[in-house]
Structure formats: C-alpha cells, structure tokens
Amino acid sequence: MAEFQTVIVETDLLILGGGMAACGAAVEAAHWAMQNGLKVALVDKAAIDRSGAVAMGLSAINQYVGLKDGANSIQNYVDYVRNDLMGVTREDLVANIARHVDSSVHLFEKWGLPIWKDEKGAYVHEGRWQLMINGESYKVVVAEAAKNALLPTGVGQIFERVFVVGPLMDGERCAGAVGFSVRENTFYVFKSKATLVAMGGAVHVFKPRSSGEGMGRAWYPPWNSGSSAYFTLKAGAEMTCQEVRFIPVRFKDAYGPVGAWFLLFKSRATNAAGGNYMIERKPELEKWGPYGRVKPVPANLRNYLGMLDVMDGKGPISMRTEEAMQAIAESLKDDPKAYKKKMKELESEAWEDFLDMTISQALLWAATNLQPEERSSEIAAAEPYFIGSHSGASGAWISGPEDLQTAETKGQYFWGYAHMSTVPGLFCAGDASGASSHKFSSGSHAEGRIAAKAAIKFIVEHNQMPVLEPAAIEALKAEILKPLAIYEQFSKTTTDPEINPNYIKPRMFMFRLQKIMDEYAGGITAQFTTNESQLKKALELLAYLKEDSENLAASNLHELMRCWENQHRMWQAEAHVRTVLFREETRWPGYYFRADKPALDEEKWHVFANCRFDPKNNTWETMARPILHVFSPQPKEPAVARV
C-alpha cells in the first residue's frame, strides 16, 4: 500500500462541512475570531461552491418569517413547526432560528441573490413562509461570502476534497477530527478547541426508488451519507428524533419539487379516478388527534392519505399541472392574446422551477414529451431520508439559548452554550442538529451563525488546546486506511477483484444495508410499514453487517471514501432502528407505520425519543426526554393557513 503523509492542522474552531450551515458558521466565526485573535478552519469533502443540499440551486427560500413586516411572529412559526412534527419539537431551538433567519436572507440579497419582487418592491411569496428566488447560483453566492470571510482576512483556512471520518477526543471533550484527502495520499489530523459539525444528513440508507442507471438520483443529495450522525454518535453525543425519517412526495423518477405547484400554482393532486385524496380521505385525519385538525395538515399525514389511495389500487397519483395553469389564466379567456401571453409566462415559470434546482426533472419532461400546460405529471412518495432541516428532525440533542428558557425548561434544554451537544466543545447546525425542523437552507445558514458565535465564546472561556496521544492517532490512521490494505493483500486471489471471499466492496455493502432497511425497517417495498419483530430482525442483520464492515476493501481513494460513507450510513441506520423500536406508537404515518402499535399514544409518548452510543463500553441506550413549552401550546389564532 502506498505511503500516506500525515498532516496535522491546529486551529481554534474547526467547521466540518461546506453546505449552508457551514457557510453561515464561517461568516459568523470569522467576525468573532478576528475580535479575539483566533483561527478558523473549514473542511469539506467537496468544493463549497457546489456543496450541500443547495448544490444544484433552489427556486425558493423556504424560511422567511418577515418579522419587520409584522405579518408573522416567532410564535406563529413555532406553532407551524410543532404542528407539522405532530407535537414533537424543541420550541427554544426553533424560535432561536426564527428570530435570526430574516437577517440571513437579507445577507443573501446583499451578496447578490436575486429574490423576486412585485411591482411595489415587496418580496414575492410562494407560501406564507417561502420567498421565490432565481436560485441556480444560490450556493455559489453563499459560498463566496464564506470564502471572503475566511481567506482574505487571514483568519481562516479552507480544506476541500478532504473526507472527515470521525472525531478526535481528549477525554470527554471533542478535540477535532481525522480524515483523508480524496485526491492525494494524505491523512489529516485536525486539532481544535471546538468543533462545529455541519456535514449534512443521510440518503441511500434505504433502497431508493430509482435503480440501475438511475440509482444516483434522489431528492436529497446522494453524497450526504450520515457523516454528521456518525461523528456525533462516535463522540458519545446524545441524539434525538432518530426515528423521524422524512419521506417527501415528489414528481416521480426525477424527484422534482412539488412546493411551487401546491403553493404558487395552487394545484391539486388526484388519483387515477380523478379523486382528491385530501378531500375523500379527510375522515382519516380524525384518528390522529389534534394534529389531524391543524392547518396545514402535517406533511406526513398528507403523505399518508395519498399512500392509502396507492395501497387501495387507486394509483398513480398525479399533479394536475394543466388544470392549475389553465385556472390561473381563466380570467383572461375572453382576451385570446392576453390568455396566450399569460400561459406562456406560466409555462416559463413551470420549467424554471426545475431548471433552478432539479434539472433532471426538466430533462424527464422533455424526454417524455410532457408539456405541463397540457398533461399532468405523476408524483410519488420517495424513499426515507434522515434530515434535520426539512420536515424531518433527526440530529444531535443540543443546548438551547439561555434567554429563551423558562424556569421549567432551563434544567432540561440548556447546558452552557447554545447549539452545543452533550459532548463539551462539539457544536451542531443544519442537518446535524435535531428537533428543530423546517429551517431549510436559510434557517440552516442562520443556525450555523448562531452555533459559530457560541463556539467562539466556548473557546474564549476554555482556551486550551486539547491533548492528543500520538499512538491513538496512529491507530486511527491504520483503521481508516485498512480497506486499502485489505484490497492490496487479497485482490489478486480471484480473477475478478469485485468478487472475493476475503472482503466486500462498498457498493455491495451498501446494497446489503439498503435491503435490510427496506425490508425490515419500513422501506418502499414494505409500504413504509414495520413492527417489533421486523425491527429486531433488522438489528440482528445490522450486527452481521457491522462484523463484515471490518472487511471492507477499497482499490483507490474514491472507494476508500465510499467505504467510510457506507460505515456512516450503517450507524445512522442502527440509531434509527433502535429508536423506532423504542417509541412504541405510530406518530408519523406517511413517514413510517408500526403495524403492531398503529395509533398515536399522547399519554405515554408525547416525549422526545433519544439515544446515545457509549464509545467506552460499546453499548447503546435509549431514553425519553420531556417535551416542554417556551410558547403557548395552543395559540389564539390558527397556526398557519395553507396557501
């Protein structure tokens, strides 16, 4: 095996990731680091211009509260998030992001992001909380600001194409991270006084709908492999909402977004017989307590009603694009010229929605001769994803801000520094932090800023470099590079290096993981349904998979990255299965359904289901944490009216 150079980088704050949260963290950290004579390093496995969930672009900013306009309040947003997650949310975290998110959006516009304006100069809303943007270069704009904050100022460094494997620890404190370059034979050791994790969520833990040549297609970026969850779990951090996977309904096969069609175009979705499942299955909502009566209907329940139609043989489900576009232009029918012009505008907006963020959907429309003004498009529930920033909530259990705590919550939700995990010096933002969903891109950026400011405060008050043992570093290096050594030792013993009794390649390993999760943990082929026996079987098979992970083999640096990506996915999978098994109810039908516990149990399970891996003893534990309110749980006005 080729020799790997070891490079040791010492910094004060280490930011892991290159997406929206990491870029927000970089901008904020640079400001406070300069004032305190500190250094910042950002490490990303990609190139931050096109890294993270916004890599391809976005057609809307999905969290803008508009506090200055007076139309909304922080409580309004907290109500919306709480209701959509069926009552399970950390109100202090959601409120903290909501009160800062507008400033991030205003920064985006200042940096050059085109936000739609009407003739009066007001932002054009897609829905109550969403702003329309020309966002193909959204991430490039935000990344440029992050680079300008760190590099020209001399306060920071950026390391791209470096895959971070896991944490470095100094006793109970996080001391940095280790990883390797995916371009050259270099092993990296990053020593830091505080570490901020923002490496995204996870996709391809479950078998995707797309297979064969389309396997790389997904709604959430396929390179997000659970690195945030792996890092925090291996550091010994308590995790929350690991049972809350997110299943978006999207245009089938190319995963095009549906938000603009429901909110801006006011479209409806119907089954094969033309029936509207949101109307025909409305009585089903009464089974889900108060959450079935809120407006808008929670995302998982909307999913569930459509899934019931599919399971009853009423599929496919179609987005009635032609109907919606014609309805918008209906008032101009008496003026053929004006009607034709309006339809052309709507057609342009329909295609632009995809060209800004999901180009593959535009390609699929073109390849299938589909004109949205003439014919409807099929939509379907995607495979499950683990994401803390959208309508999911999985991530680390973190401290809230001190000033938003009540006498009741302070002992449960605050432990010194905002957005710090239960591991000292380990901060989380974006998809890495749990129980604070619906922050999307703008809220993730704001959360990165919040976490970075708190991390700098932690460093100022704990300003000593952690101690690392050289022997421990060498052991980690050997463990991380082991797949290369295994391949070199055994690859010549068979005529086909892909098939070998001495090792498993990362692609086959991923297929095994996906099969386990799909069949036993409620994937697509199981109609998102599971039970106690199936979950226990999943744990048994995951244990065998973990044994075989010791024999992963890589023929090059790219495959070495794939090996560790799939290790990360495996740990996310186990955290999920253990937490679904622990929560003995069905709270999120439409995300998953426990057939043996098919109802909501507010009396026992109106709690956070948390878990923790103990690195010292190699054991797992699950526990419940109370759901406490910092805002009134029953607002005087309706939470949100769906547009």
Secondary structure in CASP SS format (residue, H / E / C, confidence):
PFRMAT SS
TARGET T0000
AUTHOR 0000-0000-0000
METHOD secondary structure of the structure
MODEL  1
M C 1.00
A C 1.00
E C 1.00
F C 1.00
Q E 1.00
T E 1.00
V E 1.00
I E 1.00
V E 1.00
E E 1.00
T C 1.00
D C 1.00
L E 1.00
L E 1.00
I E 1.00
L E 1.00
G C 1.00
G C 1.00
G C 1.00
M H 1.00
A H 1.00
A H 1.00
C H 1.00
G H 1.00
A H 1.00
A H 1.00
V H 1.00
E H 1.00
A H 1.00
A H 1.00
H H 1.00
W H 1.00
A H 1.00
M H 1.00
Q H 1.00
N H 1.00
G C 1.00
L C 1.00
K C 1.00
V E 1.00
A E 1.00
L E 1.00
V E 1.00
D E 1.00
K C 1.00
A C 1.00
A C 1.00
I H 1.00
D H 1.00
R H 1.00
S C 1.00
G C 1.00
A C 1.00
V C 1.00
A C 1.00
M C 1.00
G C 1.00
L E 1.00
S E 1.00
A E 1.00
I E 1.00
N C 1.00
Q C 1.00
Y C 1.00
V C 1.00
G C 1.00
L H 1.00
K H 1.00
D H 1.00
G C 1.00
A C 1.00
N C 1.00
S C 1.00
I H 1.00
Q H 1.00
N H 1.00
Y H 1.00
V H 1.00
D H 1.00
Y H 1.00
V H 1.00
R H 1.00
N H 1.00
D H 1.00
L C 1.00
M C 1.00
G C 1.00
V C 1.00
T C 1.00
R C 1.00
E H 1.00
D H 1.00
L H 1.00
V H 1.00
A H 1.00
N H 1.00
I H 1.00
A H 1.00
R C 1.00
H C 1.00
V H 1.00
D H 1.00
S H 1.00
S H 1.00
V H 1.00
H H 1.00
L H 1.00
F H 1.00
E H 1.00
K H 1.00
W H 1.00
G C 1.00
L C 1.00
P C 1.00
I E 1.00
W C 1.00
K E 1.00
D C 1.00
E C 1.00
K C 1.00
G C 1.00
A C 1.00
Y E 1.00
V C 1.00
H E 1.00
E C 1.00
G C 1.00
R C 1.00
W C 1.00
Q C 1.00
L E 1.00
M E 1.00
I E 1.00
N E 1.00
G E 1.00
E C 1.00
S C 1.00
Y H 1.00
K H 1.00
V H 1.00
V H 1.00
V H 1.00
A H 1.00
E H 1.00
A H 1.00
A H 1.00
K H 1.00
N H 1.00
A H 1.00
L H 1.00
L C 1.00
P C 1.00
T C 1.00
G C 1.00
V C 1.00
G E 1.00
Q E 1.00
I E 1.00
F E 1.00
E E 1.00
R C 1.00
V E 1.00
F E 1.00
V E 1.00
V E 1.00
G E 1.00
P E 1.00
L E 1.00
M E 1.00
D E 1.00
G C 1.00
E C 1.00
R E 1.00
C E 1.00
A E 1.00
G E 1.00
A E 1.00
V E 1.00
G E 1.00
F E 1.00
S E 1.00
V C 1.00
R C 1.00
E C 1.00
N C 1.00
T E 1.00
F E 1.00
Y E 1.00
V E 1.00
F E 1.00
K E 1.00
S C 1.00
K C 1.00
A E 1.00
T E 1.00
L E 1.00
V E 1.00
A C 1.00
M C 1.00
G C 1.00
G C 1.00
A E 1.00
V C 1.00
H C 1.00
V C 1.00
F C 1.00
K C 1.00
P C 1.00
R C 1.00
S C 1.00
S C 1.00
G H 1.00
E H 1.00
G H 1.00
M C 1.00
G C 1.00
R C 1.00
A C 1.00
W C 1.00
Y C 1.00
P C 1.00
P C 1.00
W C 1.00
N C 1.00
S E 1.00
G C 1.00
S H 1.00
S H 1.00
A H 1.00
Y H 1.00
F H 1.00
T H 1.00
L H 1.00
K H 1.00
A C 1.00
G C 1.00
A C 1.00
E C 1.00
M E 1.00
T E 1.00
C C 1.00
Q C 1.00
E C 1.00
V C 1.00
R C 1.00
F E 1.00
I C 1.00
P C 1.00
V E 1.00
R E 1.00
F E 1.00
K C 1.00
D C 1.00
A C 1.00
Y C 1.00
G C 1.00
P C 1.00
V C 1.00
G H 1.00
A H 1.00
W H 1.00
F H 1.00
L H 1.00
L C 1.00
F C 1.00
K C 1.00
S C 1.00
R C 1.00
A E 1.00
T E 1.00
N C 1.00
A C 1.00
A C 1.00
G C 1.00
G C 1.00
N C 1.00
Y H 1.00
M H 1.00
I H 1.00
E H 1.00
R C 1.00
K H 1.00
P H 1.00
E H 1.00
L H 1.00
E H 1.00
K H 1.00
W H 1.00
G H 1.00
P H 1.00
Y H 1.00
G H 1.00
R C 1.00
V C 1.00
K C 1.00
P C 1.00
V C 1.00
P C 1.00
A H 1.00
N H 1.00
L H 1.00
R H 1.00
N H 1.00
Y H 1.00
L H 1.00
G H 1.00
M H 1.00
L H 1.00
D H 1.00
V H 1.00
M H 1.00
D C 1.00
G C 1.00
K C 1.00
G C 1.00
P C 1.00
I E 1.00
S E 1.00
M E 1.00
R C 1.00
T H 1.00
E H 1.00
E H 1.00
A H 1.00
M H 1.00
Q H 1.00
A H 1.00
I H 1.00
A H 1.00
E H 1.00
S H 1.00
L H 1.00
K C 1.00
D C 1.00
D C 1.00
P H 1.00
K H 1.00
A H 1.00
Y H 1.00
K H 1.00
K H 1.00
K H 1.00
M H 1.00
K H 1.00
E H 1.00
L H 1.00
E H 1.00
S H 1.00
E H 1.00
A H 1.00
W H 1.00
E H 1.00
D H 1.00
F H 1.00
L H 1.00
D C 1.00
M C 1.00
T C 1.00
I H 1.00
S H 1.00
Q H 1.00
A H 1.00
L H 1.00
L H 1.00
W H 1.00
A H 1.00
A H 1.00
T C 1.00
N C 1.00
L C 1.00
Q C 1.00
P C 1.00
E C 1.00
E C 1.00
R C 1.00
S C 1.00
S E 1.00
E E 1.00
I E 1.00
A E 1.00
A E 1.00
A C 1.00
E C 1.00
P C 1.00
Y E 1.00
F E 1.00
I C 1.00
G C 1.00
S C 1.00
H C 1.00
S C 1.00
G C 1.00
A C 1.00
S C 1.00
G E 1.00
A E 1.00
W C 1.00
I C 1.00
S C 1.00
G C 1.00
P C 1.00
E H 1.00
D H 1.00
L H 1.00
Q C 1.00
T C 1.00
A C 1.00
E C 1.00
T C 1.00
K H 1.00
G H 1.00
Q H 1.00
Y H 1.00
F C 1.00
W C 1.00
G C 1.00
Y C 1.00
A C 1.00
H C 1.00
M E 1.00
S C 1.00
T C 1.00
V C 1.00
P C 1.00
G C 1.00
L E 1.00
F E 1.00
C E 1.00
A C 1.00
G H 1.00
D H 1.00
A H 1.00
S E 1.00
G C 1.00
A C 1.00
S C 1.00
S C 1.00
H C 1.00
K C 1.00
F H 1.00
S H 1.00
S H 1.00
G H 1.00
S H 1.00
H H 1.00
A H 1.00
E H 1.00
G H 1.00
R H 1.00
I H 1.00
A H 1.00
A H 1.00
K H 1.00
A H 1.00
A H 1.00
I H 1.00
K H 1.00
F H 1.00
I H 1.00
V H 1.00
E H 1.00
H C 1.00
N C 1.00
Q C 1.00
M C 1.00
P C 1.00
V C 1.00
L C 1.00
E C 1.00
P H 1.00
A H 1.00
A H 1.00
I H 1.00
E H 1.00
A H 1.00
L H 1.00
K H 1.00
A H 1.00
E H 1.00
I H 1.00
L H 1.00
K H 1.00
P H 1.00
L H 1.00
A H 1.00
I H 1.00
Y H 1.00
E H 1.00
Q H 1.00
F H 1.00
S H 1.00
K H 1.00
T H 1.00
T C 1.00
T C 1.00
D C 1.00
P C 1.00
E C 1.00
I C 1.00
N C 1.00
P C 1.00
N C 1.00
Y C 1.00
I E 1.00
K C 1.00
P H 1.00
R H 1.00
M H 1.00
F H 1.00
M H 1.00
F H 1.00
R H 1.00
L H 1.00
Q H 1.00
K H 1.00
I H 1.00
M H 1.00
D H 1.00
E H 1.00
Y H 1.00
A C 1.00
G C 1.00
G C 1.00
I C 1.00
T C 1.00
A C 1.00
Q C 1.00
F C 1.00
T E 1.00
T E 1.00
N C 1.00
E H 1.00
S H 1.00
Q H 1.00
L H 1.00
K H 1.00
K H 1.00
A H 1.00
L H 1.00
E H 1.00
L H 1.00
L H 1.00
A H 1.00
Y H 1.00
L H 1.00
K H 1.00
E H 1.00
D H 1.00
S H 1.00
E H 1.00
N H 1.00
L E 1.00
A C 1.00
A C 1.00
S C 1.00
N C 1.00
L H 1.00
H H 1.00
E H 1.00
L H 1.00
M H 1.00
R H 1.00
C H 1.00
W H 1.00
E H 1.00
N H 1.00
Q H 1.00
H H 1.00
R H 1.00
M H 1.00
W H 1.00
Q H 1.00
A H 1.00
E H 1.00
A H 1.00
H H 1.00
V H 1.00
R H 1.00
T H 1.00
V H 1.00
L H 1.00
F H 1.00
R C 1.00
E C 1.00
E C 1.00
T C 1.00
R C 1.00
W C 1.00
P C 1.00
G C 1.00
Y C 1.00
Y C 1.00
F E 1.00
R E 1.00
A C 1.00
D C 1.00
K C 1.00
P C 1.00
A C 1.00
L C 1.00
D C 1.00
E H 1.00
E H 1.00
K H 1.00
W H 1.00
H C 1.00
V E 1.00
F E 1.00
A E 1.00
N E 1.00
C E 1.00
R E 1.00
F E 1.00
D E 1.00
P C 1.00
K C 1.00
N C 1.00
N C 1.00
T E 1.00
W E 1.00
E E 1.00
T E 1.00
M E 1.00
A E 1.00
R E 1.00
P E 1.00
I C 1.00
L C 1.00
H C 1.00
V C 1.00
F C 1.00
S C 1.00
P C 1.00
Q C 1.00
P C 1.00
K C 1.00
E C 1.00
P C 1.00
A C 1.00
V C 1.00
A C 1.00
R C 1.00
V C 1.00
END
